[in-house]
Amino acid sequence: MEKVAKRVRKHRAKLRLAGLKPVTIWVADKSRPGFAEDIRRQCELVNASRDSKRVMDEMLAVADFSDWK
């Protein structure tokens, strides 16, 4: 296990030298019971907003989909 830890440290050091830093990103657990219902509820709240169409139109106007396949 020591070899692996050493290799990981070396790899991370290279990344830091390249100007990168590690971050932790927490995302929603879509396998959690109730996840789909909660997303549905949140979408309904957004869709019920008076400004939702305007905000979506503005986001789509500045979005860059050129690399999407």
Steps between C-alpha positions, in 0.01 A plus 500: 500500500793730564596488132155616396500787750842612374381487138189702587707763684733528200206536260335767717828689527523509119147633477578773756810598303272533197299758694212274602361437844279219628140575587215290631166532329190361666213409271150378566466124543251404231460152652365652822136414569282798412759658269280496189205643689714777646638593157149498358383731783790738442435510125135579563604788726731639233240459227240678714726804534398806301861547387586140406452540123698825489785351706509186285500707181789710634700192598444338161600823326847491657549121507761349272388163368754486217696210652192289583443189296 
